[in-house]
Amino acid sequence: MKFRLFLSFLLLSTSAFAQLAEGVSENLATDESPVANSEIAIIPEPVSISKQAGHFILPSNITIQVGKSPELKQTVAFLQERLGTATGYYVTTTNTPTATATIRLILNDKTDAYIGQEGYHVSVTTKQVTVRANQPAGLFYGVQTLLQLLPKEIESKEAVKGIKWSAPCVEITDFPRLAWRGLMFDVARHFFTKQEVKQYIDAMVRYKYNILHLHLADDEGWRIEIKGLPKLTEVGAWNVKKVGPFGDFIPPKPDEPRNYGGFYTQEDIKELIAYAKARFVDIMPEIDVPGHSLAVIASYPELSCTPEAVNYKVRSGEKIMDWSRGAPPIALVDNTLCPANEKVYVFLDTVFSQIAKLFPFDYIHVGGDEVSHTFWEKNDQIKELMKREGLKTIPEVQSYFERRIEKIINAKGKKFMAWDEVLEGGVSQTAAVMSWRSMKYGTEAAKAGHEVVMSPKDYAYIDYMQADAVMEPKIYASLRLGKTYEFDPVPEGVNPIYIKGAQANLWTEQIYNMRHAEYMTWPRGFAIAESVWSPKEKKNWSNFLSRTEQHFKRLDIAETKYAPSVYDPIFSVKRSADRNLLITLATEVEGLDIYYSFDNSFPDRFYPKYTAPLAPPVDAKMLKVITYRGKEPIGRMTNMPIEELEKRAGKR
C-alpha cells in the first residue's frame, strides 16, 4: 500500500485551492456533534459533516446510476444487495446519467486533490444521494458511510417491514488519516473456515479497514497448502481438540485423535484474496519464523537444531514455554527453526516462492517474535555458525537468519516485514517493522528510517480482556475500550512518512469460535478504526461512545456479537487507615447508576445505589453489582468474590 497521495490540481488555480481549503475549515468548525444528533452516528468519524434541513426518502424502486468502470461492479453489487435485502425494494442500475436516479456513484473527471485516493464526498438532499470520489475505493468507502446514514434496520439479513427508509440531508467530506488500516486475524492457534474469514472481512469493511493480516502458521497449526511439502498440511494442520484455559492443558496422550484444525488450499487462498479485493482489502500473509514453528518441526523434524524433534507433535495447548522470567521465554521444547541448517533456507525458499505467487500484496510478514534462545545457546551447530560468521550474540544469530530470509523474499519481488524483536540484532534498512511490544520500538524504528506499522499491545491487542477478570475468559492482561480509544499511531517527534499505519491484533489461543472472535473485535475495532481513519483533532471520547451505542443496535440487527463490557463496573480496591477493605466502583459510560448487594441476592434498581466507597461486612463473601440507565438494566450482573478483592488489595 502507498500513502494517500496529494495529487496536484490539474485545472484549479492556487487561489481556488485556498478557497476549497477555507470552505472545508468552515465545515470542520461547524460540524454538528453526533452526541447532539443521534441519527448521524458514523464510525469512523468523517473529516467534515455539515447537517442540512430535511430528509431523503428511499423510493420503493431504487435506481443506482454508475459509470462504466469495471472496478465499480463489486461496489454496485454490494450496495444493491444491502439495500434490496433489508428494504425488500426493487434495485436497478443504469450507466446513463439521469436526473431521476436515486443514488449516483460518480468517479471524478478531474482529480480532487484534497480527498486523495481513498476519500469521498457524500451529498444527501431531499431529492437524491450523490457519492463522488477520485478512485473506486473512495466510492466504496462513501457507500459504507451512506449505509450508516440509513436506519439501523439496513443491517438486517431479511426484509424489514414498516420502516421509514430515510437519511438525513447532509454534506460529508472524508478521507483517511493513514494508508494502512488493519486487523490481524490469527487462524493458526484455532482454525477458522474460509467462510468465517469472509465473514470477518465483511465486518471490517463496514468500518473502512483495508488490510487483513492473516497469521497462517504457529506452534498450533500450519494453515496453507504448499505444493511439494505435503506434511505441512497432513501433519502440521492438526492437533488434539482441547477446551479450557489454553497453555495449561494436560499433554495429549499418544492415542488421542489429531483431527482438530484445518488448512486453506491454494484455491481457497485465491478465492479469499479475490473476495477481499472486491471489498478493497489486501491480505497480508504471515509465516512466523524462526520461533513459533512447532507445527513445521512436527512435520519436518530435520529443520530443527534439536535431535529430540523427531518426537515432537503439533501443540494442542499444553505448556511448551516458561515465561516466569519474561521474554525471551525458557523453552521446554525447541520450537525454532535452525538458523545453522541450510535445509531451512531451502524449505523457506519453497514456501515463500508459492506465497509470493499467491498473494498480490507487497509485503510478506515473517514473524520473528518471542524466539527462545534456550536450545540455540547450547547447540554446536549454532556455535559453529557464530564462529564462521563472526556473530557475537544470540540476537545476532537471529539477525543472520532474518537477513537471509529478507533476501529470499526480496528475490520474489516482495517486501520483508517482521515484529519489532528483529531490531535487536539488527536488520537491513529496507526491513519494515510491525511494533507490538510498545510504541517505543516503533518510534525507534521510524527514527532509524524503517517503515513502521504500529500495533502496540497496550492499545491494540484485542485478545486481551475488556472487562474485569471475573467476567471475561482469563487472559494475562486487560484492555478496556477507553484505553483503546486513546491510541494515536503517529508518535510526537517522528516523521509521519515512516508510519505506514496501524492495526489491531486478534490472537486466538483462547478464541475457539467465530462468535467469540466477533465479541473480542467489537467495539474495540471501532476505536482502532477511528484512530487510523479520522483526523486526530476530531477524536472525542463522549462523542465516540454515543456513536458506539448507536452501532451496538446495528450489530444487534446484523446478528454480530460484541462485548457490552463498557457498561460493566470497574473495581478499584485499597485498604483504609485501619487496614480494612475499601471498594470503589466506576463505569466507562457516564450517567449510569450502580446497584449492589453483599447478601448473595441479585441486585436491581431497588437495592442500595453506589454513592461512595464500600466497606464489605465482616462475613460477606460476595459483592454483586449491576448497572442501570434510568429504570433499565444495561450492564451484566457481576459477581465479585471478596476474597479476590482482598488479594488485589494486598496484605493487611
N, C-alpha and C positions, 0 to 999 in steps of 0.2 A: 504494500500500500504506500501511497505517497501522501505528503501533507497536502491539505487543501491549498490549491493554487490560487493566488491572487492575480487573475488574468487582467491584462490591461484592457481598458475600453477601446474598442476599435473606432467607434463613431461618436463617442461622447467627449466633450471638451473637459479640461480640468475644472472649469467652473461648474459644469453640470455635475461632475462627481462630487464636488463640495456641497452642492445643493442636495444631492441624494443623501450624503452622509449626515447633513444637518437635519433632513427630514426624519431619518432613522433615529437620530439622537432625540428628537422631539417625541417620537413614539416610545422610546425607552423610558423617557421621563414621565410619560402619561399613561403607561400601561395600567390596566385595571388588575387588581390583585385577585387571583383565584380564590383567596380566602373570602373576599367580599362577594365574588360572583362564582358560585359553585358550579354553574353549568359550563364554565370554561375551566377544565381541570386537566391540562395537558402535561404529560410526563414523557420525555424531559422538557423542562420549561423552555419555550422558544425565546429567541433573541428579542423579538418585538411582537406585542399583541395590542391591537387597537380595537376595542369593542365599539360596534356601531348599533344603531337602533334597529329593532326588528329581528325577524327570524326567516330562514329559508325552510320551506316545507317540501319534503321529497314527494314528487308525484307518484302515482301507482305505476306509471310507465316511465322508467328512468332511461335516459339516453346519455351515454358517455361518448363525448367527442374526443378523438385521439388522433395524433399524426400517424404516418405510415411506418415509422421507425420500428424494425423488428424487435428492438430492445425493450419496447414498451408492451409487448404482447403479454408478458407474465404479470406486469403491474395491472394491466386492464383486467386480465383474468382473475387476479387476486381481488380487485375491487368488485368485479361482477359477483364473484362468489360470496364475498362478505355482505354485500348489500342485498343480494337476492335471497340468501339463506334466511337471514333474520327477519326481513320485511315481508317476504313472500311476494314481493313486487316483480314485475317483468323488467329485465335489464338488458338493453341492447347497446351496441356500439356503432359509431359511424366515423369514417375518415374524412367526411365532408364538413367544413366549417358551417355551423348552423346556429342561428340566434336562439333556437328553441332547445338546444342541448341542456340537459340538466346539470351535468358536470363536464367541464372542459379540462383536459390534460394537455398542456402546451409546453413543448420544448422551445426555448427562446431562439429566435433567429440571430439575435445579437447577444453576445455574452454579457451577462450581468456580473461584473467582477466582484461585487460586494458579497454575493451569496456563494461564490465558488462552485466547486464540482458537486457537492452534496447538498447544497442549500436549496431553498424553495420559497415561493410566495403562495399563500392561500388567501383567496378573496371570497368571502361568502356574502352575497347580497340577498335581497328578498326574492330575486328572480333566478339566480344562477350561482353555481360554485365554479371557481376557476383555480386551478393549480398550475403554477409556472415554475420551470427550473431550467438550468443550463444543460443538465445531463439526466438520463433516465433514473439514476439513483436518487436524485433530488425529487423527482416526481413520486417515486416510491415512498420516500420519507414524508412528503406532503400528504400522500394518501393516508399514511398512518395518523397524522395529525387530524385530517378530516374525519376519520372514523372516531377519534376521541371527542370530536365536537358533537357527534350524534348521541342520542340516548344510550344509556348503558346496555340496553337490550340488543344493541347491534352486535354484541359479543355472543349472542345465542347461536347454538348449532341447529336450531329449528325455528320455523316461523313463529313470531310472537304477535298475537292479535291485540288490538285496542291501544296501540302505541301511536302517539303523535310524532312521526318521524321528522324532527326538525333540528336545525342547527342555528345557533346564534349568529347574527351578522357580525363579521369580524374581518380584520385585515391582519395577516400574520407574515412576518419576515423571519426566516430562520436559517441557520447553518451550524455545523458542528464546531466545537472548540478544538477537538483533536481528531486525527485521522484514524487512529487505532482504538476501537471501542469494542472490547472483547469480553467474552465469557469462556472460561476453561471448564470443560466437562470431562471428568475422569471416568472413562469407560473401561479402565483396566482393573481397578480394585473390584468393582462389580460391573458386569457386562450389561449394557443397555442396547436394546434391539435397534435395528435400522429405523423402524417406525418411531421408536421413542426419541431417537436423535432428531428426526424430522419434527417431532412434536416440540422438542426443545428449541429448535430453530424458529418454528412458528411463534413461540412465545417471545423469544428475544428480539425478533424484528419489529414487534409492536412498539418497542422502546428504543429503536434505531441503533441497536448493536450491529456491527458489521464484520466481526471476527469470531469464529468458533474455533477455539484451541482444543483439539482432541488429544487427550493423554492416552496413548494407544498401547503402552507397554509398561509393566511394572512387575514387582515380585509375585503378584496375584494373578497375572494373566497377560498373554500376548494376543492382541485383538485384530491383526490384519494379515491376510494371506500374502505370503512371499513365495513366489514360484521358485522351485528348486530347493526350498528349505521347509519341507512338509511337517517336520516335527514341531515347528513353532506353533502350528495350529492343532496338530494331532495330540501333542503333549502339553505345550505351553499355554493353551487356551482354556485348560480345565483344572479345577481343583475340587475339594470336598466342600459341600454346602454346610455352612455353619451359621447359626443365628445367635446373636447376643453381643456382648461387648468385644468388638474387634481388637485383636492384639493380645488377648488373654485366653484364646481358645485352647482347649486340650489338643495337642498334636494329633492329627488323624491317624487311625490305625491302618495297617497295610491293606486290609480287606475292605475299607470304606470306598465306595464308588467315587471316582473322579469324573463326575458328569455335570458339574456346575460351572457355567461360563458360556463361552461362545466367541465368535470372531466374525469379522466382515470379510467377505470375498472381495476381490478386486472389482468385480462388477458392482457389488454393494457400495464400495467407496465411490466409484464413478457416479452412481445414482445419487448418493448423498451430496457430492460436490455439485452436480447439476441442480439438485433441489435447492441447495444453499445459494448458488449463483443466481438463480431466478429471483431470489429474495435479497440480492446484493450483499450476500455474506460470503466471505472467503473462509475456507477451512485450513487451519494450520495443523499439520501432524506433529506429534511429539513421540520420539522413541527415546526413553530415558536411559542413558548410559553414562559412565560405566557402572554406577551403582543402580539400585532398584532393578536388578537384572536377573532375579532368581528364576523367572519363567523362561528366559533364554537359556540359562545354565542347566535347568532341569531338562531342557530339550536337547542341548548340545554341550555336555559337560566339559568337552575339550577346550571350550572357550574360557574356562576358569584357570586361575593360578593354583587351585587347591585340589589335590588328588581325591579328597573325600567327596567332591562334587558329583561323582558318579552315583552317589546315593541320594542326591538332593531331589526334592519334589517341589512343584509349584506351591507357593504358600497359600494356606487356607485360612489365615488369620491368627495362627499361633505366633508366639513371641520369637522373633529372629534377631532383635536388636536390644541392647541395653542402653537406655537413654539417661541413666542416672547421672552421668557427668556432662550431659548436654551433647551438642553436635561438635565434631562428627561422633556418631554413636560407636559403642563397642559392639562389633558384630559377633553374633553367636553362630551364624553360618556365613559363608563368604558369598554375598550376593553381587559381587562385582565381576565385570569382565576384566581380563588380564591385559594390562597395557603392554606387557613384555611379550605377548604372544602374537605372532604375525597372523595367525588364523583369525584373530579377532577383526583385524582390519580388512581381510578378505571377506569375512562374513558381513561386516558393516557396509562394505562397498556394494555388495549384492543387495542388501536391504535398502540402502539409500538410493541406489540406482532405480529400483522399482518405485519407491515412494516419490522420488523426484518426477518420474514419468506420470504417476497417478495424480499428484496434487499440483494444480497450476500456481498456487500461492508462492510468493517469492522466497519465503522463509521455511526452513525445517528446524524444529526445536529438538535439541539433543539432550535435554535434562542437565546432567552434571551436578545435581544437588545431593547432599547428605551422603557423600561417598565415604564409607567406613575405611579407615586405614589399618584396621586390626590385622588382617591377613597379609596385606601388602608389606607391612613393616618387617615381617619375619620371613618373607618369601625370597628364595635365592634368585629366581628369575628377575624379580624387581630390583634386587641388589645389583645384579649384573647389568641391567638396563641403566640404572643410575650411574654406575661406573662408566659404562660405554658412552652415555650421552652427557656426562658431566652434570647430572642432576643432584642437587644437594639436599632437597627436602621432598617429602611425600606430595605436598601440593604441587611441586614442580613435576612430579611424575604424572599427576593428573593433567597438568598444563601440556606436557608432551603428548598425552593422549588426545586432548581437545584440539591441539593444533593439527594433528594428523587427521582427525575427523573433519575439521573445517576444510582442509584441502580436498578431502573426498567430496564433501557437499558442494564446495565451490566448483569442482570439476563437473558436477551435474547441472551447473547453471543456477544453483540456489545459494541463498544466504544462510549463514550459521547463526543460530540463536540458542542461548542456554541460560540456566538460572544463575544467580549472581555469585555463587561459590566459585565459579570458574575464574573469577578475577584474582583469587588468592594466589595462584601460581603463575598468573599472567596469561593473557590470551592476545591474539593479534588485534590490531587496531580496527579491523573490519568486523570483528565479532559483535553481534548485538546481544544485549543483556536484558533479561527479564528479572526485575528486582523484587524478591518476595520476602526476604528477611526483615527489611525495614526500608524506609525512604532513604536512609543513609547510603546504602550500597548503590542504589540507582543514581543518587546525587553524585557520588564519587565517580561512577562510570560515565555519566554525562559530562562531568568536568574533565574527564580524561578523553573525551571525544567519541565515546561509544554511543550508538543508537540505543535507546532505553525504552522499555515498556514497564510502567510501574504497576506492580500488583502486590503491595505490601500486606503482610498478614494482619497488621494492626488495623487495617481498614477494609481489606478486600478478600479475606478468606471466609467465604460464605458457607464453609462446612462447620465453622465454629458455632457454639451455642448462641442463641439470640434472645433467650430469656434466662431466668435463674436455673441453675443446675438441677434443682429439684423438679423442674418442669420438662427439661429437654433431654434427649438422648445424650449421654455424657460424652463430652469431648474435653480435651485438655485446656481449652481456652474459650472465652466468650467474646462476642462482638454484637452489640446492640445496633439497632437501626440508626440511632442518633450519632453514634461514633462513625459508622459507615458514611453517613452524610457529610461528615467533616472532611472527607478525603479530598485533597487538592493534588492532582497528579503532577503539577508543574511546581517544583520547589523554588523558593526565593533564591536568587543568586545563580540560577542555572540558565544557560542559553536554551530557550524553549525549542530551538531547532533540533536538539538531540532527544527530546522527549516525544517519541512517536505516538504515545498514547498510554492507555491503561486498561486493566481488565480485572474482573473478579474471578476467583478460582474456587471451583466446587470439587473438592476431593471427596471420594465416595467410599472410604473404608467402612463407614457406618451408615451408608445410604444404600438401602437394599432394593429400592424400587422407585419408579418414576414419580409416584405421588410424593414421596419424601424428598426427592430431588427438587420438585416444584416448591415444596414447603421451605426448603433451605434457600432457594434462589430469590423468592419474592416475599417481602418487599425490598430486601436489601439490593436486589438487582435494579430496582427503581433508583435508589440512591447513587449507585455507581453509574448508571446511565446518565443521570443529571450531572455528575462530576466530569464525565468525558464529553458531553454534548453541550451543555448550557454555559453561557458566559459566567465567569466566576462571580461577577458582581450581581448576578440575578439570583444566586442561591440564597434561600431563606428557609430556615427550619420550619417555622409555623406555616408558611405558605406551602412548602413541600408536604408537610404532614396532612394538611387539609386536602391536597390533591390525592395523596396516597389513600386516604379514606374513601374518596370517590372511586378510586381504582380497585379497592377491595370489592366494591359492589360489582364492578365489571368482571373481576376474576371469579366471583361467585357465579355469575351467569355463564361465563366461559367454562365453568367447571374445572378451573385451575386451582390447585391447592396453594395456600400461602400461610405464612406464620402470623397469627394475631398477637405476637409477643409484645408489640408496642403498647398494648393495653394492660399487660401484666405488671404486677408490682415489682419494684426494685427494693431489695432488702439491704439495709446497711446496719451494722451492729458494732457496738463498742461497750466498754464497761464504765459504769458510773464511778464516782469517787469511792463508794463503798464496795466496788468490785462486782456489783450486780449487773445483769444484762440490760442494755438499753437498745431497743429496736426502732430504727427509723424506716418509714415506708415512703416511697415516691413512685411516680409514673413518668414515662417519657411524654405522654399526652397530657396537656394541661386541661384543667377543669373536670377531672374525674374525681369521684368520691370513692374512698376505700373503706370497706366494712370488714370486720374481723371477729374471730372468736378464739378463745383458748379452751373451750369446754368440749371439743371434738364434734360439735354440731356444725352445720353448714350455714355460714352467714349469708344474709341478704340485706336489703337496704333498711330493714327494721332492727338490725343489730347495731352495736356500737360503731360509730364512724371514727375513723382515724383522724386525729387533730394534732397529736403531739407524740413524741417518742414513747414507746410502750415498754413497761417492765412486766415480764411474764409472771403470773402467780407461781408460787414456790413449787407446786406439784404439777404444773402444766407440762404436758408432753408435746403438744402440737399447737401451732398457730395456723389457723385457716384464714385466708384472705381472698376477697373478690372485689373487683372494681365495677363501678356503675357510672353511667352517664344519665343524670336525672333519675328516672324511675326504671331504666332498663339496664340489666347486667350487660357489660361489654367485655370484661376480661374473663379469663378462665379461673376456676376455683383452684387456688394454690395451697398446697399442704406443706407447711414448713416445720420440720421437727425442731423442737427446742434444742435437742442435742446437737443438731447441725449448726445452729446459731451459736451455741457455746463453743464449738470448735472454731468457728470463724472469728470469734472474739478473742480467742487465745486463753491462756491460763489465767485463773483468778489471782 
